[in-house]
Amino acid sequence: MSTEVSRVVASLVDRSRENLDAAGVWHHLAQGPGPALEAEWLAAGLELPDLDAMRRYRLDRTVAELNEQGYDGLIVTDPMNIRYVSDTTNMQIWVMHNATRYAWVGADGYLVVWDYVGCEFLSGHNRLIDEVRPAVGTNFFTAGSRRPVREQRWADELLALMGQRIGPAPRIAIDQTSLGAYRALEAGGVMIGDGQRVMELARRIKGRDELRAMRCSIHACEATMGEMLAAMEPGMTERELWAMLHAGNIRRAGEWIETQILSSGPRTNPWMQEASARVIQPGELVAYDTDLVGPYGLMTDISRTWIAGDVEPTPAQRHVYDLAIEQMERNAPLLTPGRSFHDLCHQAWAPPIDEYRHYSCLFHGVGQCDEYPCIHFPSGADALSDGVVEVGMCFTTESFVGSRRGGEGVKLENQYVVTESGPELLTHFPLDLRR
């Protein structure tokens, strides 16, 4: 056990050998994806990420953004943001709706993680964490009528930390917390700003090792997609096919899937229907969106549409498919450094919207999940953020085409990183209707 790990867990009450091992050699992030998967990626010509360097890059990005926006520190409770600043995980989906984990990042780089009580050892793999403390849960589920008391305890501990490290009247940012917790901090003299803005702007530019990790995540996802395509047959239910994506993701060190969007035949238009008990019929289109958080907590967000069975597509199927391909091919080249989000919105092409249904956006950022920015269609330009495309941003290009007169629809999506010379395609699974 390194001295750094010992320092990180030094605040724990339980100093047993088992606890220290759990923080180090048995920690799932310390073990990594495993030698077999790593060997597969290396054989494919991929480079493995340096996780220590990735953690340092992310913390530095966050600190730089805090200083750029004039904040003394940041409180994050969103598990995606906690993961970004500390590379720690614990019951990720559960804590999205139960406020029992949070972290502090000071403008001086001081990093504190509060974890679910008894789980403080889960931060032991990251030597950048300065303190680990037991969390004070502020959700109604755990506190009920005592919630105001818990919210005050939560705030008091953070106020004490700010008093020690910042002084009076600190200006901080918070991504999200309960109303009572906000009020308790404000009553303690804290000026509060938008922490989600801090985090999304910090997360927007991917570093070298984040991109290495993303390429590994994409490789794992596409290997699973290949298994899905090989197994897909008429007579399967949509859920049976969809379950293969989950199984392959977990087997390849992935974490979860954000949605359940897979549909067949008449359920492909309009889009966004979730996988069902419907039996896939011969000659039908089957379309899905991966929305997959894979190895290293990096997302692979791509869509494909296939035809079930060894049959040729109908003219109607081929027509909407060709339009979807055209939208992808015409829009991806627009992802060039310096292009404004306004121009992306207004220069992108889509089939006539009075004849065809389309997706909810044209492009969006991608990293740990769907991220800033979202490039809307011109009809939604009132929600379009200011900004420009930058080197190191990752985007997906979206395309859904389904006739408003009825019939099946086609969903396609690819993932790119912006380089000095323009977009580099990261996802290489074939865009073919047939296998």
BELBELFEN-V313781 format. One record per residue. OMEGA is omega in whole degrees, 0 to 359 (* if undefined). Layout:
BEGIN
omega-><OMEGA OMEGA>
END
This chain:
BEGIN
omega-><183 177 179 180 177 179 182 184 185 182 183 176 182 181 184 177 181 181 180 176 179 179 184 191 181 181 186 178 176 178 179 182 180 186 182 180 178 178 178 180 179 179 178 179 179 174 179 180 168 188 176 179 179 179 179 180 183 178 178 178 181 180 179 180 175 181 178 183 174 178 176 181 189 170 177 176 174 184 176 178 175 179 182 186 188 186 175 179 173 176 192 181 182 183 172 179 173 188 183 173 176 182 176 170 176 175 175 179 181 188 178 175 171 182 176 188 181 183 185 180 184 177 188 183 186 184 179 181 183 179 171 183 174 184 171 182 182 180 182 180 184 186 181 183 179 183 179 178 180 179 178 176 178 182 182 181 178 176 178 178 180 178 180 190 185 186 184 175 179 174 185 176 176 177 177 172 184 180 180 179 175 184 180 177 180 177 177 175 182 172 190 177 189 180 179 176 178 187 180 178 177 186 191 182 182 177 183 185 172 179 174 179 180 178 177 178 180 179 179 179 182 173 178 177 177 176 177 183 180 184 187 178 170 183 173 169 176 182 178 178 181 181 180 178 177 184 180 179 181 181 182 173 174 189 177 176 190 185 176 191 171 181 184 173 183 179 179 182 2 185 175 176 181 182 187 177 182 178 180 184 179 175 179 171 175 185 180 178 187 181 195 172 190 179 181 180 180 186 164 186 180 181 175 175 182 174 184 179 183 182 176 176 176 176 179 177 181 182 181 178 179 177 179 176 180 179 179 186 180 187 183 181 179 183 182 183 177 179 182 175 177 181 175 181 190 179 180 182 172 174 184 187 175 179 187 170 180 181 184 178 180 178 166 176 180 179 172 179 170 186 175 1 170 181 185 168 179 179 178 186 177 178 184 180 167 177 179 174 182 174 181 173 172 182 161 170 186 174 165 178 175 184 175 177 180 184 185 179 181 176 177 180 175 184 185 165 180 177 178 183 178 185 172 180 179 185 189 178 187 178 182 174 185 177 *>
END
